[in-house]
Amino acid sequence: MDVDLRKLRYFVVVAEELHFGRAAERLHITQPVLSRQIRALERELHAQLLARNKQSTELTAAGHQLLEDARPLLAHAQALGLRVRRAAQGTSTFTVGFMPGITVTGAVRAFAARHPELSVQVVRTSWDTQVRTVHEGSVDVSYVRLPVEHRDLTLRPLFREPRVAVLPARHRLAGKESIGVAELAAERLLQDPDAVPEWRDLPERAGAEVTPGSRPVFRSVEEKLEHVATSGGVVVLPLSTATYYTHADVVHVPIDDIGPGEVCLAWSAGRSSALLPEFADVAAAQY
């Protein structure tokens, strides 16, 4: 069975909006056209994807499954198109994504020296984009901080490092040599709780969900630090990140009872280029 990527893209937008009118506006098509495309997709897949009435639109079990599978498929299709266009333009590039606090200079220089025919470039990523850039093809390999979704990725472990709590300089815990994660239970966490599962698993936090809009959205580590300094709250960062970005009004304190942060190199599992494991070897040799 051939799957129409355009219909898949339409379905993903409807699944995200759960409203045909808003989805049609995002896609710049009319609502009747969108409805016909979704019905055609359901016929092709022999499954009802959406339960729709006058009050609401909801995903069926089949719809949830398709949404889970469709996003990486669309990302891979986008990455394929990007690489083909680069090849057609005669552009020989190799792009490395890196997270804040991770220095990639040595590996990039060593790899570039091995391959003078390549333009080796670097792209700064974030917690939210470190994996997406791989799937979408905007980077060839990416230094990622775990945990990440492993699906469709090849991961090469590189190193581990301690994690620290970043606090306002006048915080009650700021003068301690180290703390336990339970001492942070009452604090407002200013980051995705999935990045600190130990905090979320505390008895005091068990079952507590972070509702949309209850947590600021930051685009950079600098914004996180500024928010800690001015508005309170706490972030948990890898030691390298906390020491790289200094701020006079915040301090970082080691956390004794949580595991170290893990850094891996990630690339698309579907790619067979020999450059990918070669760069991984070069990167691993730096640690």
C-alpha positions in Angstrom: 0.0 0.0 0.0 1.3 3.4 -1.0 0.8 6.2 1.6 0.2 9.7 0.4 2.5 12.0 2.4 0.3 15.0 1.7 -2.6 13.3 3.3 -0.5 12.2 6.2 0.6 15.8 6.7 -3.0 16.9 6.7 -3.9 14.3 9.2 -1.1 15.3 11.6 -2.3 18.9 11.6 -5.9 17.8 12.3 -4.6 15.5 15.1 -2.7 18.4 16.6 -5.6 20.8 16.4 -8.5 18.4 17.0 -10.5 20.9 15.0 -11.0 20.8 11.2 -11.5 24.6 10.9 -8.3 25.5 12.6 -6.4 22.8 10.8 -7.7 24.0 7.5 -6.5 27.5 8.3 -3.0 26.2 9.2 -2.9 24.3 5.9 -4.3 27.1 3.8 -7.0 25.0 2.3 -10.8 24.9 2.7 -12.4 22.8 5.4 -14.4 20.6 2.9 -11.2 19.8 1.0 -9.5 18.8 4.2 -12.5 16.6 5.3 -12.4 14.8 1.9 -8.7 14.2 2.2 -9.0 12.7 5.7 -11.9 10.5 4.6 -9.8 9.3 1.6 -6.9 8.5 3.9 -9.2 6.5 6.1 -10.5 4.5 3.1 -6.9 3.8 2.0 -5.9 2.6 5.5 -9.2 0.8 6.1 -9.5 2.4 9.5 -11.4 5.2 11.2 -8.8 7.7 12.4 -11.1 10.4 13.9 -14.3 10.3 15.9 -16.1 13.5 14.9 -19.4 15.0 16.0 -20.8 18.6 16.3 -19.1 19.2 19.6 -15.6 17.6 19.2 -13.0 15.8 17.2 -11.1 13.0 18.9 -8.5 10.5 17.8 -9.4 6.8 17.7 -7.0 4.1 18.7 -6.0 3.8 15.0 -5.6 7.6 14.9 -3.2 7.6 17.9 -1.1 4.9 16.2 -1.0 6.8 12.9 0.0 10.0 14.6 2.9 8.2 16.4 4.1 6.7 13.2 3.4 9.7 10.9 5.6 12.3 12.5 8.9 10.5 12.1 7.9 9.4 8.6 7.2 13.0 7.5 10.5 14.1 9.1 12.4 11.4 7.2 10.8 12.5 4.0 11.8 16.1 4.7 15.3 15.0 5.5 15.5 13.0 2.3 14.4 16.0 0.2 17.0 18.2 1.9 19.9 15.8 1.2 18.8 15.3 -2.4 18.7 19.0 -3.0 22.2 19.4 -1.5 23.5 16.7 -3.7 21.9 18.2 -6.8 23.6 21.5 -5.9 26.9 19.8 -5.5 27.1 20.9 -1.9 29.3 18.5 0.2 28.5 19.4 3.8 28.5 17.5 7.0 26.6 19.2 9.8 27.0 18.6 13.5 24.4 19.6 16.1 25.5 20.4 19.7 23.8 21.2 23.0 24.8 24.2 25.2 27.8 23.5 27.3 29.2 20.8 25.0 32.4 21.7 23.2 32.7 20.1 19.8 35.7 22.0 18.4 38.2 19.2 18.7 36.1 16.6 17.0 35.0 18.9 14.2 38.6 20.0 13.5 39.8 16.4 13.5 37.1 15.3 11.2 37.5 18.2 8.8 41.2 17.5 8.6 40.3 13.9 7.5 37.9 15.2 4.9 39.0 18.4 3.2 36.4 17.9 0.5 33.7 18.4 3.1 32.4 21.7 4.5 31.9 20.7 8.2 29.4 22.9 9.9 28.0 23.2 13.4 24.4 24.0 14.5 23.4 24.9 18.1 20.4 22.9 19.3 18.3 22.8 22.4 16.4 20.3 24.6 13.4 20.6 22.3 15.3 20.4 19.0 18.3 18.1 19.6 16.5 15.0 18.1 14.2 16.8 15.7 17.1 18.3 13.8 18.4 14.8 13.1 15.0 13.5 12.0 14.4 16.5 9.8 17.9 16.3 8.2 19.1 19.8 9.2 22.1 18.0 10.9 23.8 14.8 10.1 24.8 14.0 13.7 23.9 15.6 16.9 25.3 15.6 20.4 22.3 14.8 22.6 21.6 14.8 26.3 19.6 11.9 27.5 16.8 11.1 28.0 15.6 11.2 24.4 13.2 9.1 22.3 15.4 6.4 20.9 13.1 5.5 18.0 14.8 5.6 14.6 18.1 6.8 16.1 21.5 5.2 16.4 23.1 6.4 19.7 26.8 6.3 20.5 27.5 7.0 24.2 30.3 9.6 24.7 30.5 10.7 28.4 28.7 11.3 31.7 28.8 14.3 34.0 27.2 15.4 37.3 24.0 17.4 37.4 23.6 20.4 39.5 20.7 22.6 40.8 20.8 26.2 39.6 19.3 28.5 42.3 19.0 32.2 43.0 22.1 33.4 44.9 20.0 34.2 48.0 18.2 30.9 48.0 18.0 28.9 51.3 20.0 26.1 49.7 22.6 28.3 47.9 25.3 27.9 50.6 25.3 24.2 50.8 28.1 22.0 49.5 25.6 19.6 48.1 21.9 18.7 48.4 19.5 15.8 47.8 16.9 15.9 45.1 14.1 15.7 47.8 15.2 19.2 49.0 13.9 20.5 45.6 10.5 18.9 45.9 8.7 22.1 46.8 10.5 24.2 44.2 9.1 25.4 41.0 10.9 23.6 38.2 11.5 25.9 35.3 12.1 23.2 32.6 10.6 20.2 31.1 10.0 17.7 34.0 11.0 14.9 31.6 14.5 16.3 31.8 14.6 15.6 35.5 12.6 12.4 36.1 14.0 12.0 39.6 12.2 15.2 40.6 9.0 14.1 39.1 9.2 10.7 40.8 9.5 12.1 44.3 6.6 11.1 46.6 5.7 14.8 47.0 5.5 15.1 43.2 4.0 11.8 42.4 1.0 12.2 40.1 1.5 16.0 39.8 1.3 17.1 36.2 2.6 20.3 34.7 -0.3 21.9 33.0 0.1 23.9 29.7 1.0 27.5 30.5 2.2 26.8 34.0 5.8 26.7 33.0 7.7 29.4 31.1 9.0 28.4 27.7 12.7 29.3 27.2 14.7 29.5 24.0 18.1 29.5 25.6 20.1 28.7 28.7 20.6 32.4 29.2 16.9 32.9 29.5 16.6 30.1 32.1 19.4 31.7 34.2 17.8 35.1 34.0 14.5 33.7 35.1 16.0 31.9 38.0 17.8 35.1 39.1 14.7 37.4 38.7 11.7 35.2 39.5 13.0 32.3 41.6 12.5 28.7 40.8 15.1 26.1 39.9 16.6 24.4 36.9 18.7 21.2 36.9 21.6 21.4 34.4 24.6 19.3 33.5 27.7 20.6 35.3 29.4 21.7 32.0 26.4 23.8 31.1 26.1 25.5 34.5 29.8 26.4 34.5 29.9 27.5 30.9 27.1 30.1 31.4 28.0 32.2 34.4 25.6 34.6 36.1 26.4 36.8 39.1 22.9 36.3 40.7 22.7 32.5 40.5 24.7 29.6 42.0 24.8 25.9 41.2 24.9 23.2 43.9 25.7 19.5 43.3 22.9 17.0 43.7 24.1 13.9 45.5 21.5 11.4 44.8 20.6 11.6 41.1 22.5 9.9 38.4 24.9 11.7 36.0 23.8 13.3 32.8 24.6 11.2 29.8 25.7 12.6 26.4 25.5 10.6 23.2 26.0 11.1 19.6 22.9 10.5 17.6 22.1 10.0 13.9 19.3 8.6 11.8 19.2 4.8 12.0 18.0 4.7 8.4 21.2 6.2 7.0 24.1 4.1 5.8 26.8 6.8 5.2 30.2 5.6 6.4 30.8 9.2 7.6 28.4 8.9 10.5 30.2 6.1 12.5 33.5 7.6 11.5 32.6 10.9 13.1 31.4 9.0 16.1 34.8 7.4 16.4 36.5 10.8 16.2 34.1 12.3 18.7 34.5 9.4 21.2 38.3 9.8 21.0 38.0 13.2 22.5 36.8 11.8 25.9 
